Amino acid sequence: MATLTKSKPKTRRPAPRRWTMAELRRMPAEKRDAILRRAAAKAATEYRNNPALTAFEAFDDKDLYVDSANSEPR
């Protein structure tokens, strides 16, 4: 006769709290800083592990063009 085992129900994590800027401004500095530190750590991990966020050139040759009064050839 086969024995039946109960499987544990999967527990879901609640969605992380999304703070508004107004809510963060009203908090004590220590609590606000702790929340922002956690968010920064999460963002740092995402930037390290997702090359699509960093695999681009920030400036093109045209972006760095400076219109200058200096007319000497370079």
N, C-alpha and C positions, 0 to 999 in steps of 0.2 A: 504494500500500500504506500502510495506517495505521500510525502508530508508537504503541506502547504506552508509557505513562509510569507509573512506579511512584509511587503516592501515599505520602506519609509517614504512618507509623502515628501515630494520635493518642496523645499522651502524657497520662496522667492524673496529676494532682497527688495525692500521698498525703493522706489525711485529716489535718487539723491535730491535733497532739498535745493531748490533754485531760489537764491536770495536776490532781491532787487537791490539796486544801489541805495535807495532810500532806507531800506531795512538795514543794510550794512552800515550806513552812516549813523544810524541811531544806536547801534550796539556799542558796548564798551570796547575800547581799543584791543584788549587782550583777546576777546572772543572773535572780533572781526579779523584780527591778524592770524589767528589759528585757522579760520575758515579760508582765508586767502592763501595761507601757506599750503594747505591741503590741495587747493585748486591749482596752485603753481606746480606742486609735485606731480599731480596728475597730468598737467599739460606738458611738463618736461619729459615724462615717460612717453607720452604720445608723440612728441617731436623726435625723440630718440628712435622710436620704433616704426615710424611712418615716414618713409622717404619722400612720399608725395608732398609732404608739408615743407620740405627743405631742399628738394632737388630742382631748384630753379635759380636763375640769375636775377638778382634784385634789380640790377640796372643794365640797360642796353647802352650801346655807344651813343645813341641819340639822347638818352636820358641824362647823360653827363655833359652834354654840350653847354658851354657857357658863352653867352653873348657878352663880349668884352670890348671895351674901347681900345684895347691894345691891338694894333693892327700889324705888329711884327710877325713875319712868318715863323712858324715853329719847326 
